[in-house]
Amino acid sequence: MLDGTQLNQKEQPVDVTGAQALVRSLEEQGVEVVFGLPGGTILPTYDPLLSSSLRHILVRHEQGAGHAAEGYYWATGRPGVCMATSGPGATNLVTALADAYMDSVPMVAITGQVGRPLIGTDAFQEADITGITLPITKHNELVTDPERIPDAIAEAFHIATTGRPGPVLIDVPKDVQQATIGWQSAGPINLPGYRIPGPPSRAAIAAAARLLHAARRPVLYVGGGVIKSNAHEELFRLAELAQAPVTTTLMARGAFPDAHPLALGMPGMHGMFPAVAALQEADLIVALGSRFDDRVTGNLQAFAPSAQIVHADIDPAEIGKIRRPDVAILGDLKPIMAGLAEALSAEVTATGAQPDTADWRATLDSWKRQFPLRYSQAADGPLKPQYVVERLSALTGGNAVVVAGVGQHQMHATQHYSFTKPRSWINSGGAGTMGFAVPAAMGAQVGRPGELVVAIDGDGCFQMTAQELATCAIEGLPIKVLIFNNGFLGMIRQWQELFYDERYSHSELGQTIPDYVKLAEAYGCYGLRCDSADQVDETLEKALAATDVPAVVDFRVHDREGVFPMVAAGRPNDEIILGPEFSSDEQAAARRRDMETR
Amino acid sequence: MTTHTLSVLVENKPGVLAHVAGLFSRRAFNISSLAVGPTADAGVSRMTIVLDGDSTPVGQVMSQLDKLVRVLKVVELTRGSAVERELALVKVRAEAGHRSQLLEVAQVFGASVVDMSPTTLVLEAVSSPGKLDALLAMLDSYGTCEIVRTGRIALGRGAGAITDEAPAAADGEPAAA
């Protein structure tokens, strides 16, 4: 029997099955790895997969396959691929697809479907997965004609990876996989209704550069689009040229080095004070691949009241969706930012004046000194999660790929790890998917073998997808998982403390069940536990040194530690709460936001 | 209620209606009517979508529609620049004493009688949206049994065709400052 690798398109069309065509099509797209789990309706495709050039990672739950595909993308910049059977196999991908859609992650999901004659009959393991995933995919297709497989796969990758990226699902009935067709490579992409923005408008770039040159209080508001567009070098040049402070959103952490003097850190609900306040006081916000998410703007009416807006994005529907821009630039951020830098240089030459942001930078530096991230770790007191992140950051020199779940640990991780480069921070932003970390770290490790991949996870999150530790152990993927075990759904607990009169309704998980060390060992991983600050370095060093099997650390952290600063949901950013480590005088000073002048 | 009328060319492929309808549901856009049918090109269908303009940002609807892979073109047809029609069938109570009055009303509005029973009439009316609403209001005073409407369809006036116009996507020029 022929398999995918033995076909030669230059000869007369060779008869192949739809399944062989599917596998061959994935190979032609340059796919190196597929995360998946077989089942009845996808079995025809799993057969040629066995003898193909594709590496298949057998996950323990299809959700893990989806998040692994996402982690693989973030770590490598190449689209992730996952595969599942019909019915529950496909529905188990739904959370990961929704996650990828919210965070614009290019991903191709292949699902088996019941045979064409059975569709609509409530057949065994039938689910209308194209219907179900309609609102959470960039595009999807039920392939009913076996001859269409090569084109459908080529189109899926084209749609997933171009324009604003996103997940695409291709649903293939079992009898379509079993049908015989003459092999033909995919033809040229023919999608008349699919348009990608062309080169950015030079007029718009020039208008934006003039605003940037004239601004006295500019902020570059950098979103995940800058990472997607691999435009971090252009960002660096633009920021330095404009002497404009940079705030990197949760999706953009690492796009600009945190240690740089122009770096403000993260904006938003749990953003650093200088970043939140800078947006509020700015006279110009240059939004680069960011979308004015409610977690960034807080109460929209009170957001950045005196700022003009330049909005650069590849998705025309984002421009003006939330805040009307003064200048809109549609297109890929890489040429946009290169063009902005060029136009700004020209503006400097033409006017003979450098951008004047000295007062603004002095103000922001003063805010950085007065209102830094603050927590207290007593030598013999309860272990603080922030301290663990700081030590991890120091011990890894900012060179690890850090992956997080969703909640307090995620915020502590992104706040306290000092990022140095893009694609070193992977998390679930828009969807806020608990359970993201372990499988996403697995996917990242597949894409970046030999590099240090560290998942920082909460005890609540960890238990949602911990089964993928088995996959990691068996596949030789030595991820490190640092569980910040506070025995609670910590962020829920924090909201209940602040907004629900300390009524902790069903948010306590308990710190001791399961025994995470034993659980790690049961999965063939290295298990460690640490509950005191003086043991953190030694424990981390042991975990980071494990290169043969994954390591899991049960960090028993303080259960009452909150995440601060904080802007309560729906409140104006001006009402930012610095947290219990700041005096009321300091909080009052933060409200005043004294500005420096020369 | 202000309305906006969109004309949308879509690929005539399975699932395209679900994609469009799904978008409206997912983004909480309110449609007052949607009519779909074939065009001169067998591969292309044309939808006329009427939006509730008070609750729905029409620019955002157009941008989001335009992103759908199977959507070929989205154009807004403004009231003055387009011919708008809707067909309705109305079954109205028509006791012997009211019948001639009803026929008079039908004649005024250019509606025709397409079915009759001892106690009812079925009227067929093809009208612009405002005129149709006026007819239905008139008939209501006699007792309307049931109504079916096709939803609005519209075509731009003059020599131009939908395929002539530039795509709806923003071209990156600065927005009004």
Boltz contact constraints between the chains, C-beta under 6 A:
constraints:
  - contact:
      token1: [A, 134]
      token2: [B, 22]
      max_distance: 6.0
  - contact:
      token1: [A, 135]
      token2: [B, 22]
      max_distance: 6.0
  - contact:
      token1: [A, 135]
      token2: [B, 26]
      max_distance: 6.0
  - contact:
      token1: [A, 139]
      token2: [B, 69]
      max_distance: 6.0
  - contact:
      token1: [A, 192]
      token2: [B, 72]
      max_distance: 6.0
  - contact:
      token1: [A, 193]
      token2: [B, 69]
      max_distance: 6.0
  - contact:
      token1: [A, 193]
      token2: [B, 70]
      max_distance: 6.0
  - contact:
      token1: [A, 193]
      token2: [B, 71]
      max_distance: 6.0
  - contact:
      token1: [A, 193]
      token2: [B, 72]
      max_distance: 6.0
  - contact:
      token1: [A, 194]
      token2: [B, 69]
      max_distance: 6.0
  - contact:
      token1: [A, 200]
      token2: [B, 172]
      max_distance: 6.0
  - contact:
      token1: [A, 201]
      token2: [B, 172]
      max_distance: 6.0
  - contact:
      token1: [A, 201]
      token2: [B, 173]
      max_distance: 6.0
  - contact:
      token1: [A, 204]
      token2: [B, 172]
      max_distance: 6.0
  - contact:
      token1: [A, 204]
      token2: [B, 174]
      max_distance: 6.0
  - contact:
      token1: [A, 207]
      token2: [B, 174]
      max_distance: 6.0
  - contact:
      token1: [A, 316]
      token2: [B, 63]
      max_distance: 6.0
  - contact:
      token1: [A, 316]
      token2: [B, 169]
      max_distance: 6.0
  - contact:
      token1: [A, 316]
      token2: [B, 170]
      max_distance: 6.0
  - contact:
      token1: [A, 317]
      token2: [B, 63]
      max_distance: 6.0
  - contact:
      token1: [A, 317]
      token2: [B, 64]
      max_distance: 6.0
  - contact:
      token1: [A, 317]
      token2: [B, 67]
      max_distance: 6.0
  - contact:
      token1: [A, 321]
      token2: [B, 60]
      max_distance: 6.0
  - contact:
      token1: [A, 325]
      token2: [B, 175]
      max_distance: 6.0
  - contact:
      token1: [A, 326]
      token2: [B, 177]
      max_distance: 6.0
  - contact:
      token1: [A, 327]
      token2: [B, 174]
      max_distance: 6.0
  - contact:
      token1: [A, 328]
      token2: [B, 175]
      max_distance: 6.0
  - contact:
      token1: [A, 329]
      token2: [B, 172]
      max_distance: 6.0
  - contact:
      token1: [A, 330]
      token2: [B, 170]
      max_distance: 6.0
  - contact:
      token1: [A, 330]
      token2: [B, 172]
      max_distance: 6.0
